[in-house]
Structure formats: C-alpha cells, structure tokens
C-alpha cells in the first residue's frame, strides 16, 4: 500500500536489501521514490537500486531504477513508471556501501526510502484523455 516506506529511517553499516513492499492498488502507476540520507561519515559511498517482482520471490536480472551513487546527506527523488513493468506487484531496495581512506573501515549511513504515487503520472493520464 502506498504511500509507504520501503526502508524505514535507520543507521546501516552493511550491504543488504529491504523486505518486499506490496504495491496493491499502485500497479501500472508512476511512483515517486525518495531517498533521504540523514547521516554519513567521510569517504564513503552508497549505491541504491529498486527491484520489481511479480511474486515477491524472483527479482529479475536488473533493477527497475537506480539512484546515482551518493556521498552526502540530502534528499533525492526519482520517478519509476510501472506502466513499463505491468507484471510488477512488489518492490524492494538493495544497497551497497563503500568506504575508503583512513579511520573506521566499516561504512555508516543513516537513510530511508519512501514511495508514493506520483502526481506526474496522474497528470499525464488526464492529458491523453
């Protein structure tokens, strides 16, 4: 159900993936997905991808979308047009973290990922009617 968090706000130190988010009522819609990075340490990177699934078990060979690599706190948004993937009923996020330089070798990111239906998709649908 949307709007909803794909990833709740929290601090993470390892590569991982979120639980599956059920898209009931949002299949075929355009989604606005917002990544909020709330905490970092220097000399690290975050790569975050969004994956789709028809059954919540198989996630395919490539993601539906990917955020550009991030290094700083901030709020970043992308649009995902699910009309291009009509069989997608579930979403999940996967992230990989990198760390270089001196100091603590383990990365640390505080972040959340939020999904909601986009008004852009609704406006585009009205324009074609």
C-alpha positions as CSV (number, residue, x, y, z in Angstrom):
1,X,0.0,0.0,0.0
2,X,1.2,3.4,-0.9
3,X,2.4,5.9,0.4
4,X,4.8,3.8,2.4
5,X,8.4,3.4,3.5
6,X,10.4,0.8,1.5
7,X,13.2,1.3,4.0
8,X,12.5,2.8,7.4
9,X,14.8,5.5,8.7
10,X,17.8,4.0,10.5
11,X,21.6,3.6,10.5
12,X,23.1,0.8,8.4
13,X,26.6,-0.5,8.2
14,X,26.4,-3.3,5.7
15,X,25.1,-4.1,2.2
16,X,21.6,-5.5,2.4
17,X,18.1,-5.5,0.9
18,X,14.7,-4.4,2.2
19,X,11.6,-6.5,2.7
20,X,9.2,-6.6,-0.2
21,X,6.7,-3.8,-0.4
22,X,3.2,-4.9,-1.8
23,X,2.1,-2.5,-4.5
24,X,-1.6,-3.3,-4.2
25,X,-3.5,-0.5,-5.9
26,X,-0.4,1.0,-7.5
27,X,0.4,-1.4,-10.3
28,X,0.9,0.4,-13.6
29,X,1.2,3.8,-11.8
30,X,4.1,6.2,-11.8
31,X,5.9,6.3,-8.4
32,X,7.9,9.0,-6.8
33,X,10.6,7.3,-4.7
34,X,12.6,9.5,-2.3
35,X,15.9,8.6,-0.7
36,X,16.7,10.6,2.4
37,X,20.3,10.3,3.7
38,X,20.3,11.6,7.3
39,X,23.8,10.5,8.5
40,X,27.2,9.7,7.0
41,X,30.9,9.6,7.7
42,X,33.5,10.9,5.4
43,X,35.0,9.0,2.5
44,X,32.1,6.6,1.8
45,X,29.6,5.9,-1.0
46,X,26.0,4.5,-1.2
47,X,24.6,2.7,-4.2
48,X,20.9,2.1,-4.0
49,X,18.7,0.2,-6.6
50,X,15.0,-0.5,-6.8
51,X,13.9,-4.0,-7.9
52,X,10.5,-5.3,-9.0
53,X,8.9,-8.7,-8.7
54,X,5.7,-10.3,-9.8
55,X,5.6,-12.8,-6.9
56,X,7.8,-11.3,-4.2
57,X,10.4,-14.1,-4.6
58,X,12.1,-13.7,-8.1
59,X,13.6,-10.2,-8.6
60,X,14.9,-10.5,-12.1
61,X,18.3,-9.7,-13.6
62,X,18.3,-5.9,-13.5
63,X,16.8,-3.3,-11.3
64,X,13.8,-1.1,-12.3
65,X,15.7,2.0,-11.3
66,X,18.9,3.1,-9.6
67,X,19.9,6.3,-7.8
68,X,23.2,7.8,-8.8
69,X,26.0,7.0,-6.4
70,X,25.6,9.1,-3.2
71,X,28.3,10.6,-0.9
72,X,26.4,13.3,1.1
73,X,23.4,13.9,3.2
74,X,20.3,15.1,1.4
75,X,17.0,14.2,-0.1
76,X,17.0,12.7,-3.6
77,X,14.0,11.6,-5.7
78,X,13.4,9.5,-8.9
79,X,10.3,8.6,-10.8
80,X,9.6,4.9,-11.7
81,X,7.0,4.3,-14.4
82,X,5.4,0.9,-13.5
83,X,3.4,1.0,-16.8
84,X,6.7,-0.2,-18.4
85,X,6.6,-3.2,-16.0
86,X,2.9,-4.2,-15.7
87,X,3.6,-7.5,-14.0
88,X,5.4,-5.9,-11.0
89,X,3.4,-6.4,-7.8
90,X,6.2,-5.9,-5.3
91,X,9.2,-3.6,-4.8
92,X,12.3,-3.8,-2.8
93,X,15.5,-1.9,-2.4
94,X,19.1,-3.2,-2.4
95,X,22.1,-1.1,-1.2
96,X,25.8,-1.4,-1.3
97,X,28.2,0.7,0.7
98,X,31.8,1.5,0.1
99,X,34.4,3.1,2.4
100,X,38.0,4.2,1.7
101,X,40.6,6.3,3.3
102,X,41.7,6.3,7.0
103,X,39.6,5.7,10.1
104,X,36.9,3.2,10.8
105,X,36.9,0.8,7.8
106,X,33.2,0.0,8.1
107,X,30.7,2.4,6.3
108,X,27.9,4.1,8.2
109,X,24.8,5.5,6.5
110,X,21.6,6.7,8.1
111,X,18.9,6.7,5.4
112,X,15.3,6.0,4.5
113,X,13.5,5.2,1.2
114,X,9.9,6.4,0.7
115,X,7.5,5.5,-2.2
116,X,4.3,7.3,-3.2
117,X,2.1,7.6,-6.3
118,X,3.3,10.5,-8.4
119,X,1.0,13.3,-9.5
120,X,3.1,13.4,-12.7
121,X,1.6,10.1,-13.8
122,X,-2.0,11.2,-13.0
123,X,-1.5,14.5,-15.0
124,X,-0.1,12.6,-18.0
125,X,-3.0,10.2,-17.9
126,X,-5.5,13.1,-17.9
127,X,-3.6,14.8,-20.8
128,X,-4.1,11.7,-23.0
129,X,-7.9,11.5,-22.5
